[in-house]
Amino acid sequence: MKNFALLGVGGYIAPRHIQAINDTGNRLVAAMDVNDSVGILDRYTQDVAFYTSFESFASHLNELRDSGSQVDYLSICSPNHLHSDHMKFGMRNGCDVICEKPLVLFESQIDDLKSYEQKFGNQVNTVLQLRVHDSIIALKDKIQKSDKNDYEVELTYLTSRGPWYHQSWKGISQKSGGLTSNIGIHFFDMLTWIFGDLHRNEIHMANNYLTSGYMELERAKVKWVLSVDRKYLPVSAVKENKTTYRSITVEGDEIEFSGGFTDLHTKVYQQVVDGKGYGLEDARVAIRIVDQLRDKTPMGIQEYSHPLIKDL
């Protein structure tokens, strides 16, 4: 049984991490969030030391270490722009870290974190849960067995977010990295994991509600669109009262992966404690993609743009 601490326990994604810690037979011993609405902790245990002050949280970790109850892993679910500093904090305090997406906002931060790994002897693990999704694994296996090198791919990810989203840190590009970092990063990682390294990277449309672009990978040409505005949901999704629509087509064939998401974090955590987690270099290409896109001026609608934005 390993001891875990968690930064950002009051956020949207934290419950999946708490569940994963529990499901892998490990123990959450300390947590911190600037917000105190963290009653979810009681669903699993009432023995978690909780702090709203980072300094008090850090002091508690030192006390645990001095008493021989070292925290083995620091799980990070804090706002995106804090990830790098929080990973460094974990490594300085003798912890391996497990960090939610996006691992960092800028590719240069990966190299900085590698120097911390070498200095302190700890490991960064990133959450790339689509790599453990059965349908995505099957697609990767299929592509690897094929000789084809010019696949046509369309990625569509449309999800509904209310006004709160744009008032929170997620709606502030300097903190979240924008839509490409906040909701697109896993899909970009998945696509490069399957189809190879980045050769071309374009952005065609970008605002606070919708972003779309085009990339060329070693073995695929990818048209993509991301949105947090429910008005773009297809009629079929609206009729079924669905708030999210995700679709990937390869050569026009739909890749079904709408289900199978409930235990992905648990699979990721199990890989980490087994010493098989995904590290800094695994995250690099997707971080490079969103880092580059952030500085690009949208080109406007092109002949090869995603079909959804052509209809706007």
C-alpha positions as CSV (number, residue, x, y, z in Angstrom):
1,M,0.0,0.0,0.0
2,K,1.4,3.4,-1.1
3,N,0.7,6.7,0.5
4,F,-0.8,9.5,-1.7
5,A,-1.3,13.2,-1.3
6,L,-3.5,15.2,-3.7
7,L,-3.3,18.8,-4.8
8,G,-6.6,20.2,-6.2
9,V,-9.0,17.9,-4.5
10,G,-11.9,20.2,-5.0
11,G,-11.8,20.2,-8.8
12,Y,-13.8,18.4,-11.5
13,I,-11.3,15.6,-12.2
14,A,-10.1,14.9,-8.6
15,P,-12.9,12.3,-7.9
16,R,-11.5,10.1,-10.6
17,H,-8.0,10.2,-9.0
18,I,-9.5,9.5,-5.5
19,Q,-11.4,6.5,-7.0
20,A,-8.2,5.3,-8.7
21,I,-6.2,5.5,-5.5
22,N,-8.8,3.6,-3.7
23,D,-9.4,1.0,-6.4
24,T,-5.6,0.2,-6.7
25,G,-5.5,-0.6,-3.0
26,N,-3.6,2.5,-2.0
27,R,-4.2,5.2,0.6
28,L,-4.9,8.9,0.4
29,V,-3.4,10.6,3.5
30,A,-3.4,14.3,2.7
31,A,-5.1,16.7,0.3
32,M,-5.2,20.4,-0.4
33,D,-7.5,22.9,-2.2
34,V,-8.2,26.6,-1.9
35,N,-11.9,25.7,-1.9
36,D,-13.3,23.7,1.0
37,S,-16.2,21.9,-0.6
38,V,-14.5,18.6,-0.6
39,G,-17.0,16.3,1.1
40,I,-16.3,13.7,-1.5
41,L,-13.4,12.6,0.6
42,D,-15.8,11.1,3.1
43,R,-17.0,8.7,0.4
44,Y,-13.8,6.8,0.8
45,T,-12.3,7.7,4.2
46,Q,-12.5,10.3,7.0
47,D,-8.8,10.1,7.8
48,V,-7.4,12.4,5.1
49,A,-5.7,15.5,6.4
50,F,-7.1,18.4,4.5
51,Y,-5.7,22.0,4.1
52,T,-6.8,25.1,2.2
53,S,-3.3,26.6,2.7
54,F,-0.5,25.4,0.6
55,E,2.0,26.2,3.3
56,S,0.1,24.1,5.8
57,F,-0.1,21.2,3.4
58,A,3.6,21.4,2.7
59,S,4.4,21.4,6.4
60,H,2.2,18.4,6.9
61,L,4.1,16.5,4.2
62,N,7.3,17.3,6.0
63,E,5.9,16.0,9.3
64,L,4.8,12.8,7.7
65,R,8.3,12.3,6.2
66,D,10.0,13.0,9.6
67,S,7.7,10.5,11.3
68,G,8.5,7.8,8.8
69,S,5.2,8.0,7.0
70,Q,6.6,9.3,3.7
71,V,4.2,10.2,1.0
72,D,5.1,8.1,-2.1
73,Y,3.1,9.9,-4.7
74,L,1.7,13.4,-5.1
75,S,-1.3,13.5,-7.4
76,I,-1.8,16.9,-9.1
77,C,-5.3,18.1,-10.2
78,S,-4.6,21.8,-9.8
79,P,-5.2,24.4,-12.6
80,N,-3.0,23.8,-15.6
81,H,-0.7,26.8,-15.2
82,L,0.3,25.5,-11.7
83,H,1.2,21.9,-12.8
84,S,4.9,22.5,-13.4
85,D,5.5,24.2,-10.0
86,H,3.5,21.6,-8.2
87,M,5.4,18.7,-9.9
88,K,8.7,20.4,-8.8
89,F,7.3,20.7,-5.3
90,G,6.5,17.0,-5.2
91,M,9.9,15.9,-6.4
92,R,11.7,18.3,-4.0
93,N,9.7,16.5,-1.2
94,G,10.7,13.0,-2.3
95,C,7.5,12.1,-4.1
96,D,6.9,10.6,-7.5
97,V,4.1,12.6,-9.2
98,I,1.0,11.8,-11.2
99,C,-0.2,14.8,-13.0
100,E,-3.5,15.4,-14.9
101,K,-3.6,16.7,-18.4
102,P,-2.1,18.9,-19.8
103,L,1.1,18.0,-18.1
104,V,2.5,21.5,-18.8
105,L,1.6,24.4,-21.1
106,F,4.9,24.8,-22.8
107,E,7.4,22.3,-24.3
108,S,10.3,24.0,-22.6
109,Q,8.9,23.0,-19.2
110,I,9.3,19.4,-20.1
111,D,13.1,19.8,-20.2
112,D,13.0,21.8,-17.0
113,L,11.2,18.9,-15.3
114,K,13.6,16.4,-16.6
115,S,16.4,18.2,-14.8
116,Y,14.4,17.9,-11.6
117,E,13.9,14.2,-12.1
118,Q,17.7,13.8,-12.5
119,K,18.4,16.0,-9.5
120,F,16.0,14.5,-7.0
121,G,15.7,10.9,-8.4
122,N,11.9,11.0,-8.7
123,Q,9.6,10.2,-11.6
124,V,6.9,12.3,-13.4
125,N,3.9,10.3,-14.6
126,T,1.2,11.8,-16.8
127,V,-2.4,10.8,-17.2
128,L,-2.8,9.7,-20.9
129,Q,-5.9,7.7,-20.3
130,L,-6.9,7.3,-23.9
131,R,-3.8,5.1,-24.4
132,V,-5.4,2.5,-22.1
133,H,-8.9,2.6,-23.7
134,D,-9.6,-0.8,-25.4
135,S,-11.0,0.7,-28.6
136,I,-8.0,3.0,-29.0
137,I,-5.6,0.2,-28.4
138,A,-7.4,-1.9,-31.0
139,L,-7.1,1.0,-33.5
140,K,-3.4,1.4,-32.9
141,D,-2.9,-2.3,-33.4
142,K,-4.8,-2.2,-36.6
143,I,-2.8,0.8,-38.0
144,Q,0.5,-0.8,-37.0
145,K,-0.3,-3.9,-39.0
146,S,-1.2,-1.8,-42.1
147,D,1.1,-0.6,-44.8
148,K,-1.0,2.5,-45.5
149,N,0.7,5.9,-44.7
150,D,-1.9,8.5,-45.8
151,Y,-4.9,8.0,-43.6
152,E,-7.7,10.6,-43.7
153,V,-8.8,11.3,-40.1
154,E,-11.5,13.6,-38.7
155,L,-11.7,14.4,-35.0
156,T,-14.8,16.1,-33.5
157,Y,-15.1,16.8,-29.8
158,L,-18.1,18.9,-28.8
159,T,-19.0,19.3,-25.1
160,S,-21.4,21.6,-23.3
161,R,-20.1,24.1,-20.7
162,G,-22.2,26.8,-19.1
163,P,-21.2,30.4,-18.4
164,W,-19.3,29.3,-15.3
165,Y,-16.6,27.8,-17.5
166,H,-15.6,31.1,-19.0
167,Q,-15.6,32.8,-15.6
168,S,-13.3,30.1,-14.1
169,W,-9.6,29.6,-14.7
170,K,-10.5,27.2,-17.5
171,G,-11.8,30.2,-19.5
172,I,-8.5,32.1,-19.1
173,S,-6.1,31.1,-21.7
174,Q,-3.0,32.1,-19.7
175,K,-4.1,29.6,-17.0
176,S,-5.7,26.8,-19.0
177,G,-3.8,27.1,-22.3
178,G,-7.1,27.5,-24.1
179,L,-9.4,24.9,-25.6
180,T,-6.6,23.0,-27.3
181,S,-4.7,22.4,-24.0
182,N,-7.7,22.0,-21.8
183,I,-10.0,19.7,-23.8
184,G,-7.9,18.8,-26.9
185,I,-4.6,17.6,-25.4
186,H,-5.7,13.9,-24.9
187,F,-6.9,13.6,-28.4
188,F,-3.8,15.1,-29.9
189,D,-1.7,12.7,-27.8
190,M,-3.9,9.8,-28.9
191,L,-3.6,10.7,-32.6
192,T,0.2,11.1,-32.5
193,W,0.5,7.8,-30.5
194,I,-1.3,6.0,-33.3
195,F,-0.2,7.9,-36.4
196,G,3.2,9.2,-35.6
197,D,5.1,12.4,-35.2
198,L,3.9,15.9,-36.2
199,H,4.9,17.2,-39.6
200,R,2.5,20.1,-40.1
201,N,0.3,22.1,-37.7
202,E,-2.3,24.7,-38.6
203,I,-5.1,26.5,-36.8
204,H,-8.1,27.7,-38.9
205,M,-10.5,29.1,-36.4
206,A,-10.1,30.0,-32.7
207,N,-12.3,31.7,-30.1
208,N,-13.4,31.0,-26.6
209,Y,-16.0,28.6,-27.7
210,L,-14.7,26.8,-30.7
211,T,-11.2,26.0,-32.1
212,S,-10.5,24.1,-35.3
213,G,-7.4,23.2,-37.3
214,Y,-5.5,20.7,-39.4
215,M,-2.3,18.7,-38.9
216,E,-0.3,16.2,-40.8
217,L,1.3,13.3,-39.0
218,E,3.7,10.6,-40.3
219,R,0.8,8.4,-41.4
220,A,-2.3,10.7,-41.3
221,K,-3.9,13.9,-42.3
222,V,-6.1,15.2,-39.5
223,K,-9.0,17.7,-39.6
224,W,-10.1,18.6,-36.1
225,V,-12.6,20.7,-34.2
226,L,-13.2,21.3,-30.5
227,S,-16.0,23.2,-28.9
228,V,-17.6,23.9,-25.5
229,D,-20.7,25.4,-26.9
230,R,-23.8,23.2,-26.9
231,K,-25.2,24.9,-30.1
232,Y,-22.7,22.8,-32.1
233,L,-24.0,19.5,-30.9
234,P,-25.5,17.4,-33.6
235,V,-29.2,16.8,-33.7
236,S,-28.8,13.1,-32.8
237,A,-27.0,14.0,-29.6
238,V,-29.6,16.6,-28.6
239,K,-32.5,14.2,-29.2
240,E,-30.8,11.7,-26.8
241,N,-30.2,14.4,-24.2
242,K,-26.4,14.0,-24.5
243,T,-24.2,16.9,-23.5
244,T,-21.1,15.6,-25.2
245,Y,-20.3,14.3,-28.7
246,R,-17.0,12.7,-29.6
247,S,-16.2,11.2,-32.9
248,I,-13.1,10.0,-34.7
249,T,-13.4,8.8,-38.3
250,V,-10.5,7.0,-40.1
251,E,-11.0,6.8,-43.8
252,G,-14.7,7.7,-43.2
253,D,-15.2,4.8,-40.7
254,E,-16.4,5.8,-37.3
255,I,-14.2,4.6,-34.4
256,E,-16.6,3.8,-31.5
257,F,-15.2,4.9,-28.2
258,S,-18.1,6.7,-26.4
259,G,-18.1,4.1,-23.6
260,G,-15.4,2.5,-21.5
261,F,-14.3,5.7,-19.8
262,T,-15.3,4.9,-16.2
263,D,-12.1,3.0,-15.1
264,L,-9.4,4.6,-17.3
265,H,-7.8,6.5,-14.4
266,T,-7.7,3.3,-12.4
267,K,-5.8,1.6,-15.2
268,V,-3.4,4.6,-15.4
269,Y,-2.7,4.4,-11.7
270,Q,-2.2,0.7,-11.8
271,Q,0.4,1.1,-14.5
272,V,2.1,3.8,-12.4
273,V,2.4,1.8,-9.3
274,D,3.6,-1.1,-11.4
275,G,6.4,1.0,-12.7
276,K,4.9,1.3,-16.2
277,G,3.5,4.8,-16.2
278,Y,3.8,7.3,-19.1
279,G,6.4,10.0,-18.4
280,L,7.7,13.3,-19.7
281,E,8.8,12.2,-23.1
282,D,5.5,10.5,-23.8
283,A,3.7,13.8,-23.3
284,R,6.1,15.9,-25.5
285,V,4.6,15.8,-28.9
286,A,1.1,16.7,-27.8
287,I,2.5,19.5,-25.7
288,R,4.5,20.7,-28.7
289,I,1.3,20.8,-30.8
290,V,-0.7,22.9,-28.4
291,D,2.3,25.1,-27.6
292,Q,2.7,25.9,-31.3
293,L,-1.0,26.5,-31.9
294,R,-1.2,29.0,-29.1
295,D,1.1,31.4,-31.0
296,K,-0.4,30.9,-34.5
297,T,-2.8,33.3,-36.1
298,P,-5.9,31.5,-37.4
299,M,-5.7,31.0,-41.2
300,G,-9.5,31.1,-41.8
301,I,-11.5,28.4,-43.5
302,Q,-9.5,26.4,-46.0
303,E,-10.6,23.9,-48.6
304,Y,-9.4,21.1,-46.4
305,S,-10.9,22.5,-43.1
306,H,-13.1,20.4,-40.9
307,P,-16.6,20.1,-42.4
308,L,-18.3,21.6,-39.3
309,I,-16.6,25.0,-39.6
310,K,-17.3,25.2,-43.3
311,D,-21.0,25.3,-42.5
312,L,-20.7,28.2,-40.0
